[in-house]
């Protein structure tokens, strides 16, 4: 798997787990702000760029996202096994 493919898998998983959690993009940005103790939230368009695979979030954000979704980092960054 190359870097482009892994970025797309992360993007798809991020979008999937955000929707599964019932969070809007703005709500997830606010949760990240809380979790990471930021002065201001990530912009919604930053999250959109992560969810489309244009950019990938830094590792500390991936870890925070997995905590928010209550999943492992592995579940967030790897392709699901046994896809239908």
C-alpha positions as CSV (number, residue, x, y, z in Angstrom):
1,X,0.0,0.0,0.0
2,X,1.4,3.4,-0.9
3,X,1.0,6.7,1.0
4,X,-1.9,7.9,-1.3
5,X,-3.9,4.7,-0.7
6,X,-3.3,4.9,3.1
7,X,-4.5,8.5,3.1
8,X,-7.7,7.6,1.3
9,X,-8.3,4.7,3.7
10,X,-7.9,7.1,6.7
11,X,-10.2,9.6,5.0
12,X,-12.9,7.1,4.4
13,X,-12.6,5.7,8.0
14,X,-12.6,9.2,9.5
15,X,-15.8,10.1,7.6
16,X,-17.4,6.7,8.5
17,X,-16.7,6.9,12.2
18,X,-17.7,10.6,12.4
19,X,-21.1,9.8,10.9
20,X,-21.5,6.6,12.9
21,X,-20.9,8.7,16.1
22,X,-23.7,11.1,14.9
23,X,-21.3,14.1,14.9
24,X,-21.4,16.9,12.4
25,X,-18.1,18.3,11.2
26,X,-18.4,21.3,13.5
27,X,-19.2,19.1,16.5
28,X,-16.1,17.0,15.8
29,X,-13.9,20.1,15.5
30,X,-15.2,21.3,18.9
31,X,-14.5,17.9,20.5
32,X,-11.0,18.0,19.1
33,X,-10.5,21.4,20.5
34,X,-11.6,20.2,23.9
35,X,-9.5,17.0,23.8
36,X,-6.4,18.8,22.6
37,X,-6.8,21.9,24.8
38,X,-6.7,24.2,21.8
39,X,-7.5,27.9,22.0
40,X,-9.7,27.7,18.9
41,X,-11.2,24.7,17.0
42,X,-9.9,23.3,13.8
43,X,-11.7,24.8,10.9
44,X,-14.4,22.7,9.3
45,X,-12.6,22.9,5.9
46,X,-9.6,21.3,7.6
47,X,-11.7,18.4,8.6
48,X,-13.2,18.3,5.1
49,X,-9.6,18.1,3.7
50,X,-8.9,15.2,6.0
51,X,-12.1,13.4,5.1
52,X,-11.5,13.8,1.3
53,X,-7.9,12.6,1.6
54,X,-6.4,15.8,0.3
55,X,-4.4,16.1,3.5
56,X,-3.9,13.7,6.5
57,X,-4.1,14.8,10.1
58,X,-0.9,14.8,12.3
59,X,-0.4,11.7,14.5
60,X,-1.5,13.5,17.7
61,X,-4.8,14.3,16.0
62,X,-5.3,10.7,14.8
63,X,-4.8,9.6,18.4
64,X,-7.3,12.1,19.6
65,X,-9.8,11.1,17.0
66,X,-9.5,7.5,18.0
67,X,-10.2,8.4,21.6
68,X,-13.2,10.5,20.6
69,X,-14.6,7.6,18.5
70,X,-13.7,5.1,21.2
71,X,-11.8,3.0,18.7
72,X,-8.2,2.0,18.3
73,X,-5.8,4.0,16.1
74,X,-5.5,0.8,14.0
75,X,-9.2,0.8,13.3
76,X,-8.9,4.4,12.1
77,X,-5.9,3.9,9.8
78,X,-6.4,0.5,8.4
79,X,-8.7,-0.9,5.7
80,X,-11.4,-3.1,7.2
81,X,-10.7,-6.8,6.8
82,X,-13.4,-8.9,5.2
83,X,-15.1,-6.1,3.3
84,X,-18.2,-7.0,1.5
